[in-house]
């Protein structure tokens, strides 16, 4: 049995008919979750899928997506969750880099997978959930997800399976890197998350983040299953439906990002106060101090704030519990999983209050990634001098509380997604009228950060609307620039490096909103 197979089997024995997962009007008990996952895994095996396969999942949140992931883990495959909004060259890169041999996708994403299939030498099978009448690439056979689900749950147990998962981070100065974890390391994270949030079988969790995220998987679904709780998965966050869902389910906890908390407050009526609802706690990152205070003082909801990365999750924690509580606004102190320090450019540890790069190293086995997939040099660079280098800047107080300052990484945070500036630039620079581009973040209260693009045009009469349409056809919706600044040249250092700090400092100055460019 694989690690996650043992988890599902023990859950079925211990909790039986208790509700494990809810999605829309569908419900799965612990027994049904095991049975349906084993059936799908047996269906996979009937197609020749083995633990040697790399299975990429390109699906929206649904019970089918959940089962596709867990069935892959039962077979022991290398699991590769992919953001279904990726398409074209970016999708081809992720599938090629991960060495995907099998793709499981919703029917609505079959076309974009088929378009890049000729660029994927390892791909040998596509399993489609939904409309069976769709045509795939001529050289790759298609199988029906529904037919796989119809198999008996007579699963052949995986022996010496790699039990790996490859999670793709946003690229910074180059393409996205695949962060390699194992089911065992994901379980370490999940159990620790459940311990910190004090989950038990009475809890009712809510998670609206996508299942290709570590957040929804390993600090959402798996922690719930570890303790016999139930979790509702939603397709996406709905501010108007948040409280209706919580009231209907008796939700006790949910996961968040700072922008989500603001949106919840915006729709929370005055009479909704502590004691007038069932929510007791929430787990996430990026809560502004004033929002944090309202959740604690007005709504009576304890926020557990964390700092971490896909490579090293839950590195620091502010639990708002214990003797000396960490201040609101900080990410708290080093967790039980990691040591955390601040270093300068020569990796010398800095003192209290000094700003430098946040670094960390594990205190427990299997607490962090095994490395970057097929990128040994990047792995070595990240782990230099016995510390993992986050690329983020911060400071530690004299009491050991971590304060996030800014990113050294060239990435943007928008609506819960980390966006690679390099990847957006690589698309914009392919547009015939763009001579050069520089993509950077501009602060935005409602969406974490906006995606701004400074563009040097090849001709003065270039159509900006056409440039944005080009980006929309090749990028996920959330990564398309929302602000555009046309420049005769980009600001540069004496060595010709683009000075993005100067662009960021200018904020919205001289930028045009993408919505205004599109308007007639």
C-alpha positions in Angstrom: 0.0 0.0 0.0 1.1 3.5 -0.7 1.1 6.2 2.0 -2.2 7.7 0.9 -3.8 4.3 0.3 -3.1 3.5 3.9 -4.7 6.8 4.9 -7.9 6.1 3.0 -8.1 2.6 4.2 -7.6 3.5 7.8 -10.2 6.3 7.4 -12.8 3.9 6.0 -12.2 1.5 8.9 -12.4 4.1 11.6 -15.1 6.4 10.2 -17.1 4.3 7.7 -20.3 6.2 6.8 -19.1 9.5 8.2 -19.0 12.2 5.5 -15.5 12.8 4.2 -15.9 15.2 1.2 -18.6 17.4 -0.1 -18.8 19.1 -3.5 -21.9 21.0 -4.6 -24.8 18.6 -3.9 -22.5 15.5 -3.9 -21.2 13.7 -0.7 -18.7 11.0 -0.2 -18.4 9.0 3.0 -15.0 7.6 4.1 -16.1 4.2 2.9 -17.2 5.5 -0.5 -14.1 7.6 -0.9 -11.9 4.5 -0.5 -14.1 2.4 -2.8 -14.4 4.9 -5.6 -10.7 5.7 -5.5 -9.7 2.1 -5.6 -12.1 1.5 -8.6 -10.6 4.4 -10.5 -7.1 3.2 -9.6 -8.0 -0.3 -10.9 -9.3 1.4 -14.1 -6.0 3.2 -14.5 -4.1 -0.1 -14.1 -6.4 -1.7 -16.8 -5.1 0.9 -19.2 -1.5 -0.1 -18.4 -0.8 2.8 -16.0 1.8 1.8 -13.4 3.9 3.3 -10.7 6.5 4.2 -13.3 4.1 6.7 -15.0 4.0 10.4 -14.5 0.3 11.3 -14.4 -0.5 15.0 -15.1 -4.0 16.2 -13.9 -5.5 19.1 -15.9 -8.9 19.5 -14.2 -11.1 22.0 -12.4 -12.1 21.4 -8.8 -14.6 18.5 -8.7 -15.1 15.1 -7.1 -13.6 13.6 -10.3 -10.5 15.8 -9.9 -10.1 14.7 -6.3 -10.5 11.0 -7.3 -8.1 11.4 -10.2 -5.4 12.6 -7.8 -6.0 10.1 -5.1 -6.3 7.2 -7.6 -2.9 8.2 -9.1 -1.5 8.1 -5.6 -2.9 4.6 -4.9 -1.2 3.3 -8.1 2.0 5.0 -6.8 2.5 7.2 -9.9 4.4 10.4 -9.9 1.5 12.9 -9.6 1.7 16.2 -11.5 -1.1 18.6 -10.8 -1.3 21.3 -13.5 -3.2 24.6 -13.5 -5.9 24.0 -16.2 -5.7 27.6 -17.3 -2.2 27.0 -18.8 -2.1 26.6 -22.5 0.2 26.8 -25.5 4.0 26.9 -24.9 3.6 27.2 -21.1 1.4 24.1 -20.9 3.8 22.3 -23.2 6.7 23.2 -21.1 5.1 21.9 -17.9 4.0 18.6 -19.4 7.4 18.1 -21.1 9.5 19.1 -18.1 7.5 16.8 -15.8 7.9 13.9 -18.3 4.2 13.3 -18.3 3.3 10.0 -19.8 -0.4 10.2 -19.0 -2.7 13.2 -18.9 -6.1 13.1 -17.1 -8.1 16.1 -18.2 -11.6 17.5 -18.2 -13.1 17.4 -21.7 -13.1 21.2 -21.9 -9.3 21.1 -21.7 -8.7 18.3 -24.2 -8.2 20.7 -27.1 -5.4 22.6 -25.4 -3.7 19.3 -24.4 -4.2 18.0 -27.9 -2.6 21.1 -29.4 0.7 20.6 -27.5 0.7 16.8 -27.7 3.1 16.8 -30.7 5.7 18.5 -28.5 5.5 15.8 -25.8 7.6 12.8 -26.7 6.8 10.9 -23.5 3.0 11.3 -23.7 1.2 8.0 -24.5 -2.3 8.2 -23.1 -5.0 10.8 -22.4 -7.9 10.0 -20.0 -10.8 12.4 -20.6 -13.5 13.2 -18.0 -16.7 14.3 -19.7 -17.9 14.4 -23.3 -16.7 11.2 -25.0 -17.4 12.5 -28.5 -14.4 14.9 -28.5 -11.4 14.2 -30.7 -7.9 14.1 -29.4 -4.5 14.1 -31.1 -4.3 11.4 -33.7 -1.1 9.9 -32.4 -2.3 9.6 -28.8 -5.1 7.2 -27.7 -8.0 8.5 -25.6 -9.6 6.7 -22.7 -12.8 7.5 -20.8 -12.6 8.5 -17.2 -16.2 7.2 -16.7 -15.1 3.8 -18.0 -12.2 3.7 -15.5 -14.6 4.5 -12.7 -16.7 1.5 -13.6 -14.0 -1.0 -12.7 -14.2 -3.2 -9.6 -12.0 -2.1 -6.8 -9.5 -5.0 -7.3 -6.4 -2.9 -7.2 -3.0 -4.5 -7.6 -0.9 -3.1 -4.8 2.1 -0.9 -5.8 5.5 -2.2 -4.7 8.4 0.1 -4.2 6.5 2.9 -5.8 8.2 6.4 -5.9 5.0 8.0 -4.4 6.2 11.4 -5.7 4.4 14.6 -6.5 5.8 17.4 -8.6 4.4 20.9 -7.8 5.3 23.7 -10.1 6.3 27.0 -8.7 6.1 30.3 -10.6 9.4 30.8 -12.4 11.5 33.9 -11.6 14.4 34.5 -14.0 13.5 31.4 -16.0 10.9 28.7 -16.5 8.9 27.2 -13.6 10.6 24.6 -11.5 9.0 21.3 -10.4 9.2 21.0 -6.6 9.5 17.3 -5.8 7.7 16.0 -2.7 6.7 12.5 -1.7 3.5 11.3 -0.2 5.3 10.9 3.0 6.5 14.5 3.1 3.0 15.7 2.2 1.7 13.6 5.1 4.2 15.2 7.5 2.8 18.6 6.4 -0.8 17.5 6.6 -0.5 16.0 10.1 1.3 19.0 11.4 -1.3 21.3 9.9 -4.1 19.3 11.6 -2.2 19.4 14.9 -1.6 23.2 14.8 -5.3 23.9 13.8 -6.4 21.4 16.5 -8.7 19.6 14.0 -10.7 16.6 15.1 -13.7 14.7 13.8 -16.1 17.4 14.8 -14.6 19.9 12.4 -16.2 20.9 9.1 -13.6 22.4 6.7 -14.1 24.7 3.7 -11.6 25.0 0.9 -12.1 27.0 -2.3 -8.6 26.9 -3.6 -7.7 24.8 -6.6 -6.6 21.2 -6.2 -3.4 21.8 -8.1 -2.3 23.8 -5.1 -0.5 22.5 -2.1 -2.9 24.6 0.0 -6.0 22.7 -1.0 -4.4 19.3 -1.0 -2.0 19.1 1.9 -3.4 21.8 4.3 -7.0 21.1 3.3 -8.1 17.6 2.1 -5.4 15.4 3.7 -5.5 17.1 7.2 -9.3 16.6 7.2 -8.9 12.9 6.3 -6.2 12.5 8.9 -8.5 13.3 11.8 -11.9 12.1 10.5 -13.3 15.6 9.8 -15.2 16.5 6.6 -14.2 19.1 4.0 -16.2 20.9 1.4 -14.5 21.6 -1.9 -15.7 24.5 -4.0 -14.9 25.3 -7.7 -13.8 28.7 -6.7 -14.2 31.3 -4.0 -17.6 33.1 -3.9 -17.8 36.1 -1.5 -21.6 36.2 -1.9 -22.0 32.5 -1.1 -19.4 32.3 1.7 -21.6 32.7 4.7 -24.5 30.7 3.1 -22.2 27.8 2.7 -20.8 28.1 6.2 -24.3 28.3 7.7 -25.5 25.3 5.7 -22.6 23.1 6.5 -21.8 24.3 10.0 -18.3 25.2 8.8 -15.8 25.5 11.6 -12.6 26.3 9.6 -11.4 27.5 6.2 -8.2 28.4 4.4 -7.5 31.9 3.2 -5.3 34.4 1.6 -5.2 38.1 2.6 -7.3 39.2 -0.4 -10.0 36.6 0.4 -10.4 37.9 4.0 -11.1 41.5 2.7 -13.7 40.2 0.3 -15.4 38.2 3.2 -15.5 41.3 5.3 -17.0 43.3 2.5 -20.1 41.0 2.5 -20.4 40.4 6.2 -23.4 42.1 7.7 -23.1 44.0 11.0 -25.1 41.4 12.9 -22.7 38.7 11.9 -20.5 38.8 15.1 -18.7 36.3 17.3 -21.2 33.7 18.5 -23.6 34.3 15.5 -21.9 31.7 13.3 -20.0 28.4 13.5 -16.6 29.4 12.1 -13.8 29.3 14.8 -10.5 29.3 13.0 -8.8 29.9 9.6 -5.4 29.1 8.2 -3.5 31.1 5.6 -1.1 33.9 4.8 -1.0 37.5 3.9 -3.7 38.9 6.3 -3.4 42.7 6.7 -3.2 43.7 10.4 -6.5 45.7 10.3 -8.4 42.8 8.6 -6.8 40.4 11.1 -8.0 42.4 14.1 -11.6 42.5 12.7 -11.7 38.7 12.2 -10.4 38.1 15.8 -12.3 40.9 17.7 -15.5 41.3 15.7 -16.1 37.8 14.3 -14.3 35.7 17.0 -12.3 33.8 14.3 -8.7 32.9 15.2 -6.4 33.3 12.3 -3.4 31.0 12.1 -0.9 32.8 9.9 2.0 31.1 8.2 5.0 31.8 6.1 6.3 29.1 3.8 6.9 28.0 0.2 6.0 25.0 -1.9 9.6 23.8 -1.1 9.3 24.4 2.6 5.7 24.8 3.8 4.7 26.1 7.2 8.2 27.3 8.0 6.9 30.0 10.5 3.6 30.2 12.4 1.6 32.7 14.2 -1.0 30.6 16.1 -2.2 33.4 18.4 -2.0 30.8 21.2 0.3 30.1 24.1 2.1 32.3 26.7 3.6 35.1 24.6 1.6 35.6 21.5 3.2 36.8 18.3 2.0 40.2 17.2 -0.7 40.6 14.6 0.9 41.3 11.3 3.8 38.9 11.8 4.2 35.4 10.4 5.1 34.3 13.9 8.1 32.2 15.0 9.8 29.2 13.4 7.6 26.2 13.4 8.4 22.8 14.8 9.3 21.8 11.2 12.0 24.4 10.4 14.7 26.6 11.7 14.4 30.1 10.2 17.1 32.8 9.9 17.8 36.1 8.0 21.1 36.3 6.1 22.9 38.9 4.1 24.4 38.5 0.6 27.3 36.4 2.0 24.9 34.1 3.9 26.0 35.7 7.3 23.2 35.5 9.8 21.9 38.9 10.6 20.7 40.3 14.0 17.3 41.2 15.2 15.6 43.9 13.1 18.0 43.6 10.2 16.5 43.0 6.7 17.9 40.2 4.6 16.9 37.0 2.8 14.7 34.5 4.6 16.4 31.1 4.8 15.3 27.9 6.5 16.4 24.3 7.1 14.3 21.3 8.3 14.1 20.1 11.9 12.3 16.9 11.0 12.8 14.3 8.2 10.6 14.7 5.2 9.6 18.3 6.2 10.7 19.8 2.9 11.1 19.1 -0.8 13.5 16.5 -2.1 14.7 18.9 -4.8 13.8 20.4 -8.1 12.8 17.9 -10.8 15.6 17.4 -13.3 17.3 20.6 -12.1 20.2 19.6 -10.0 22.1 22.9 -10.4 19.0 24.8 -9.2 18.7 22.5 -6.2 22.3 23.0 -5.2 22.0 26.8 -5.5 18.9 26.8 -3.4 20.5 24.8 -0.6 23.8 26.6 -0.5 25.7 26.8 2.9 23.3 24.4 4.5 20.3 26.7 4.3 17.4 26.7 1.8 17.2 30.2 0.3 13.7 31.4 -0.2 14.4 34.5 -2.4 12.1 36.5 0.0 13.2 39.4 2.2 12.3 39.7 5.8 13.4 40.5 9.3 13.2 38.8 12.7 12.3 40.7 15.9 14.3 40.2 19.1 11.6 37.7 20.2 12.0 35.7 17.0 8.9 36.9 15.1 9.2 36.9 11.3 8.1 39.9 9.3 7.9 39.5 5.5 9.3 42.6 3.8 9.3 42.0 0.0 10.2 39.5 -2.6 13.6 39.2 -4.1 12.0 36.8 -6.6 10.6 38.3 -9.8 7.1 37.1 -9.2 3.6 38.6 -8.6 0.9 37.4 -6.3 -2.6 37.8 -7.7 -5.9 36.2 -6.5 -4.1 33.4 -4.7 -1.7 32.6 -7.7 2.0 33.2 -7.9 2.7 34.6 -11.4 6.1 34.4 -13.0 7.1 37.7 -14.5 9.5 35.8 -16.8 6.7 33.7 -18.2 4.4 36.7 -18.9 7.4 38.5 -20.5 8.2 35.4 -22.6 4.7 35.6 -24.1 4.5 39.3 -24.6 7.9 39.4 -26.3 6.6 37.0 -29.0 4.0 39.5 -30.1 5.2 41.1 -33.4 4.7 44.7 -32.2 6.5 44.2 -28.9 10.3 45.0 -28.9 10.8 44.3 -25.2 8.7 44.0 -22.1 9.2 44.1 -18.3 6.5 42.7 -16.0 6.2 43.7 -12.4 3.8 44.0 -9.5 1.7 46.9 -8.4 0.0 46.9 -5.1 -3.8 46.3 -5.1 -5.9 45.8 -2.0 -8.5 43.7 -3.6 -6.3 41.2 -5.5 -2.9 41.2 -3.6 -1.0 42.7 -6.6 -1.8 43.7 -10.1 0.2 42.5 -13.1 1.8 45.6 -14.8 3.7 45.4 -18.1 6.1 48.1 -19.3 6.3 47.7 -23.1 8.7 49.1 -25.7 6.9 49.0 -29.1 8.4 48.3 -32.5 6.1 50.9 -34.1 4.3 53.9 -32.6 0.9 53.0 -34.0 0.9 49.5 -32.6 -2.5 48.3 -31.4 -2.3 47.7 -27.6 -5.6 45.9 -27.6 -4.2 43.4 -30.1 -1.1 42.9 -27.8 -3.4 42.2 -24.8 -5.5 39.8 -26.9 -2.3 38.0 -27.9 -1.5 37.6 -24.2 -5.1 36.5 -23.3 -4.9 33.7 -25.8 -1.6 32.3 -24.4 -1.7 33.0 -20.6 -4.0 32.0 -17.7 -6.6 34.7 -17.2 -5.1 35.8 -13.9 -1.6 36.4 -15.5 -2.8 38.7 -18.2 -1.5 42.3 -17.5 -4.1 44.5 -16.0 -1.9 47.6 -16.3 0.2 48.7 -19.4 2.9 51.3 -19.5 4.3 52.2 -23.0 7.9 53.4 -22.8 10.6 54.4 -25.3 13.1 52.3 -23.3 13.1 50.5 -20.1 15.1 51.8 -17.1 18.4 50.1 -16.9 21.5 49.7 -14.7 25.0 50.5 -16.2 25.2 46.8 -17.2 21.9 47.1 -19.1 19.8 45.1 -16.5 16.2 46.3 -16.3 15.6 48.1 -13.1 12.3 46.7 -12.0 12.6 48.4 -8.6 12.2 51.7 -10.4 9.1 50.5 -12.3 7.6 49.2 -9.1 8.3 52.5 -7.3 6.4 54.4 -10.0 3.3 52.3 -9.3 0.4 53.2 -11.5 2.1 56.4 -12.8 1.8 56.5 -16.6 0.0 53.1 -16.7 -3.2 52.5 -18.6 -5.8 50.0 -17.3 -6.2 47.1 -19.6 -10.0 47.5 -19.3 -9.6 51.0 -20.8 -7.5 49.8 -23.7 -10.1 47.2 -24.6 -13.0 49.7 -24.3 -14.4 51.0 -27.6 
